[in-house]
């Protein structure tokens, strides 16, 4: 399966997942599963586990086993999400995240950057390596990694401080809807901090976009809580 096909299937799956329609998600991937496509098997397992589906004990076991099997043969996304959902922490978890990042899992690359930046793992703290891993994920379009990278460059952590480059990454992240980047841009432009130009107009623009995006997320959270209460009242 090529990258374009995978991304199209994931986008289509997201719509079905929003509708809580797992059966249709499986049907969407079935032609590739029937071909024994490793990528399809891994992505289906990741979608099931990461979105908290509970289609019964048999299906739960089937999907976790599929995630484990695809992780064991080295599929990068499966390796990362197996580490995240099953291993959770410890040396084995950290080593699998690192291998997944090295094999190209974008989420693992960003997560490995976090590990090196914070030291919250069994490996070392290394700001320069954090920048390297953030950059690898950021260059592939990961908005959180773009935010992380931009912030570190602005602060000069792990690399030479460069307000122009840092702002560029923050803008790329914010344009993808990252509210942390929006909020930071508003603050930087308001105060002219860390070499950013003071610009009241840009500060107001980013503050407005942040407020609007936050309101949308708040409404989504309330809707999700409402749905959970309805499911609980129906005994689901």
C-alpha positions as semicolon CSV with decimal commas, in nm:
position;residue;x (nm);y (nm);z (nm)
1;X;0,000;0,000;0,000
2;X;0,141;0,338;-0,096
3;X;0,139;0,645;0,131
4;X;-0,135;0,824;-0,064
5;X;-0,375;0,529;-0,042
6;X;-0,304;0,489;0,328
7;X;-0,374;0,856;0,400
8;X;-0,698;0,849;0,199
9;X;-0,818;0,543;0,390
10;X;-0,729;0,699;0,725
11;X;-0,923;1,017;0,638
12;X;-1,225;0,814;0,534
13;X;-1,192;0,605;0,851
14;X;-1,189;0,918;1,067
15;X;-1,534;1,013;0,938
16;X;-1,668;0,667;1,018
17;X;-1,502;0,672;1,359
18;X;-1,673;1,004;1,437
19;X;-2,000;0,823;1,362
20;X;-1,893;0,536;1,592
21;X;-1,923;0,293;1,301
22;X;-1,648;0,036;1,343
23;X;-1,808;-0,223;1,114
24;X;-1,780;0,019;0,821
25;X;-1,418;0,096;0,908
26;X;-1,335;-0,273;0,878
27;X;-1,518;-0,299;0,546
28;X;-1,319;-0,002;0,416
29;X;-0,989;-0,178;0,485
30;X;-1,107;-0,532;0,399
31;X;-0,978;-0,547;0,037
32;X;-0,625;-0,473;0,160
33;X;-0,658;-0,705;0,459
34;X;-0,761;-0,986;0,225
35;X;-0,436;-0,928;0,035
36;X;-0,242;-0,966;0,360
37;X;-0,116;-0,606;0,336
38;X;0,100;-0,541;0,644
39;X;0,032;-0,166;0,639
40;X;-0,344;-0,221;0,631
41;X;-0,331;-0,473;0,916
42;X;-0,123;-0,237;1,129
43;X;-0,334;0,073;1,059
44;X;-0,662;-0,109;1,131
45;X;-0,530;-0,228;1,467
46;X;-0,402;0,122;1,549
47;X;-0,736;0,280;1,462
48;X;-0,922;0,036;1,686
49;X;-0,696;0,063;1,988
50;X;-0,628;0,437;1,968
51;X;-0,995;0,532;1,940
52;X;-1,106;0,325;2,235
53;X;-1,345;0,094;2,054
54;X;-1,501;-0,186;2,256
55;X;-1,675;-0,427;2,021
56;X;-1,670;-0,713;2,265
57;X;-1,401;-0,930;2,423
58;X;-1,334;-1,134;2,108
59;X;-1,285;-0,828;1,886
60;X;-1,075;-0,651;2,150
61;X;-0,845;-0,952;2,172
62;X;-0,829;-0,983;1,792
63;X;-0,725;-0,619;1,746
64;X;-0,470;-0,622;2,028
65;X;-0,321;-0,943;1,888
66;X;-0,306;-0,783;1,543
67;X;-0,132;-0,479;1,688
68;X;0,119;-0,702;1,866
69;X;0,185;-0,915;1,556
70;X;0,246;-0,618;1,328
71;X;0,466;-0,452;1,590
72;X;0,674;-0,767;1,627
73;X;0,752;-0,774;1,255
74;X;0,865;-0,412;1,267
75;X;0,577;-0,206;1,126
76;X;0,668;0,141;1,265
77;X;0,320;0,274;1,352
78;X;0,221;-0,054;1,517
79;X;0,547;-0,056;1,714
80;X;0,480;0,293;1,849
81;X;0,115;0,240;1,938
82;X;0,185;-0,102;2,090
83;X;0,447;0,065;2,310
84;X;0,208;0,349;2,392
85;X;-0,105;0,142;2,464
86;X;0,033;-0,188;2,593
87;X;0,387;-0,144;2,728
88;X;0,314;0,212;2,850
89;X;0,653;0,282;3,012
90;X;0,989;0,134;3,109
91;X;1,297;0,033;2,913
92;X;1,115;-0,197;2,668
93;X;0,862;0,078;2,594
94;X;1,132;0,340;2,538
95;X;1,343;0,117;2,316
96;X;1,043;0,032;2,100
97;X;0,949;0,401;2,064
98;X;1,306;0,477;1,958
99;X;1,309;0,196;1,700
100;X;0,970;0,308;1,568
101;X;1,104;0,662;1,526
102;X;1,412;0,537;1,346
103;X;1,188;0,332;1,114
104;X;0,983;0,639;1,025
105;X;0,677;0,659;1,253
106;X;0,601;1,031;1,270
107;X;0,429;1,009;1,610
108;X;0,728;0,822;1,752
109;X;0,964;1,083;1,611
110;X;0,778;1,363;1,785
111;X;0,748;1,159;2,106
112;X;1,119;1,081;2,103
113;X;1,182;1,455;2,078
114;X;0,970;1,502;2,390
115;X;1,167;1,230;2,569
116;X;1,501;1,392;2,491
117;X;1,370;1,740;2,576
118;X;1,217;1,649;2,913
119;X;1,426;1,352;3,024
120;X;1,099;1,180;3,119
121;X;1,210;0,833;3,011
122;X;1,487;0,582;3,079
123;X;1,722;0,754;2,832
124;X;1,918;1,078;2,868
125;X;1,812;1,440;2,845
126;X;1,963;1,590;2,531
127;X;1,826;1,917;2,395
128;X;2,019;1,893;2,067
129;X;1,875;1,547;1,994
130;X;1,530;1,676;2,091
131;X;1,563;1,943;1,823
132;X;1,675;1,682;1,568
133;X;1,377;1,454;1,630
134;X;1,127;1,739;1,647
135;X;1,263;1,862;1,315
136;X;1,222;1,521;1,150
137;X;0,854;1,510;1,247
138;X;0,799;1,881;1,181
139;X;0,934;1,857;0,828
140;X;0,675;1,588;0,761
141;X;0,396;1,818;0,878
142;X;0,338;1,716;1,242
143;X;0,183;2,029;1,396
144;X;0,281;1,950;1,757
145;X;0,640;1,888;1,648
146;X;0,636;2,214;1,453
147;X;0,524;2,394;1,769
148;X;0,785;2,219;1,983
149;X;1,061;2,290;1,733
150;X;0,961;2,653;1,689
151;X;0,951;2,709;2,065
152;X;1,295;2,551;2,119
153;X;1,447;2,760;1,838
154;X;1,289;3,076;1,980
155;X;1,439;2,996;2,322
156;X;1,771;2,879;2,180
157;X;1,745;2,540;2,350
158;X;1,947;2,269;2,180
159;X;2,026;2,502;1,893
160;X;2,116;2,863;1,816
161;X;1,832;3,105;1,893
162;X;1,670;3,231;1,574
163;X;1,346;3,428;1,604
164;X;1,279;3,426;1,230
165;X;1,305;3,048;1,194
166;X;1,124;2,986;1,520
167;X;0,833;3,204;1,413
168;X;0,820;3,026;1,078
169;X;0,767;2,690;1,246
170;X;0,512;2,835;1,488
171;X;0,317;2,983;1,196
172;X;0,318;2,646;1,015
173;X;0,185;2,479;1,329
174;X;-0,079;2,745;1,395
175;X;-0,203;2,735;1,036
176;X;-0,276;2,366;1,090
177;X;-0,495;2,458;1,386
178;X;-0,252;2,408;1,676
179;X;-0,394;2,628;1,951
180;X;-0,073;2,624;2,156
181;X;0,109;2,779;1,861
182;X;-0,167;3,037;1,819
183;X;-0,148;3,136;2,183
184;X;0,232;3,159;2,179
185;X;0,231;3,371;1,863
186;X;-0,018;3,610;2,022
187;X;0,204;3,642;2,328
188;X;0,529;3,684;2,131
189;X;0,383;3,953;1,905
190;X;0,218;4,133;2,196
191;X;0,535;4,164;2,403
192;X;0,805;4,142;2,136
193;X;0,967;3,861;2,333
194;X;1,277;3,658;2,237
195;X;1,356;3,865;1,930
196;X;1,006;3,854;1,782
197;X;0,884;4,188;1,644
198;X;0,627;4,363;1,859
199;X;0,312;4,387;1,649
200;X;-0,022;4,467;1,812
201;X;-0,219;4,382;1,497
202;X;-0,071;4,033;1,462
203;X;-0,105;3,977;1,836
204;X;-0,477;4,060;1,819
205;X;-0,526;3,840;1,511
206;X;-0,366;3,536;1,672
207;X;-0,546;3,595;2,001
208;X;-0,878;3,602;1,814
209;X;-0,795;3,282;1,626
210;X;-0,693;3,116;1,952
211;X;-1,017;3,218;2,124
212;X;-1,224;3,087;1,831
213;X;-1,034;2,756;1,815
214;X;-1,057;2,709;2,192
215;X;-1,434;2,766;2,182
216;X;-1,468;2,494;1,915
217;X;-1,266;2,247;2,123
218;X;-1,469;2,331;2,431
219;X;-1,794;2,264;2,244
220;X;-1,657;1,935;2,113
221;X;-1,563;1,829;2,466
222;X;-1,910;1,914;2,595
223;X;-2,069;1,720;2,309
224;X;-1,849;1,419;2,384
225;X;-1,942;1,431;2,754
226;X;-2,308;1,449;2,656
227;X;-2,269;1,145;2,431
228;X;-2,096;0,951;2,710
229;X;-2,378;1,030;2,953
230;X;-2,638;0,921;2,696
231;X;-2,454;0,593;2,634
232;X;-2,429;0,529;3,008
233;X;-2,800;0,596;3,055
234;X;-2,878;0,349;2,775
235;X;-2,654;0,089;2,937
236;X;-2,397;0,085;2,653
